[in-house]
Amino acid sequence: MSNRLMPISDPAKFIGENGEIITPRYIVGEPRDYRLNLGNGVLTLGGGKQVTEPKASFNVLPIAVRAIEGAIFGQPAKKWFEVYFINEAGHLGIFLFHGFSVDNLNRASKELRYDETKLCEVIWTIRLVEKTNQTQKSTYYMAEFSFESVKAEDLATLKAIQENIKEEYGAIYRQDTKGSKTLYSENWCISEDAVTPKPALAEQVAKEEVLELETVAEPKVTAKPKAKTAKKELVVATA
């Protein structure tokens, strides 16, 4: 049985049984909170349920990304990077990282920037590499990145699902980081037209979290015309 908490990295999984592009489940401003735990080298859900094995690499196909700077989560002001994605259960999720991992992302994406390829147009492989703190004699992990191009025919699918999210919900953002300074973003947006989630949806998603996705509803499917394409300059945050 597949792990429905895992990020989707195959564009084909964004297409429903009838060839329609899915619209993921999303409580506006509250994507499912994942954490890239660089102390233990795992991806977790909300700091609790372990999604990946320790030290294991994983793949993700971002729906939106955002580089930010600010004092968040009780920490001093620093640069962070947000990755929004859809998991195997059809939910919109997010994880963040900061520090040397942001530096690694900038270095790894240099060739993408020269090729004018966006970070939401490639499949990411994230390796959690073990390091040693010589002063404290302790270990920690650092994220390293590599990228695989998405097939040209799949780019329209990616664009369509991004547009589905914006049309259905009006925005892609995380409430507790939206006030931070944006250094760079792709598909991230806040809109006055953002749809306020119905209490029934919020209650249902909360129940699913308690049950650890044992009884998850299938993602909503909506027909979507072929997306328009637009070319914009790619700029990644400078660490």
Beta strands, then each sheet from edge to edge (+ up, - down):
strand 1: 22-23
strand 2: 32-37
strand 3: 42-45
strand 4: 49-50
strand 5: 58-60
strand 6: 64-70
strand 7: 78-86
strand 8: 92-98
strand 9: 122-133
strand 10: 138-149
strand 11: 181-186
strand 12: 220-221
sheet 1: 1+ 12-
sheet 2: 4+ 3- 2+ 8+ 7- 6+ 11-
sheet 3: 5+ 9- 10+
end
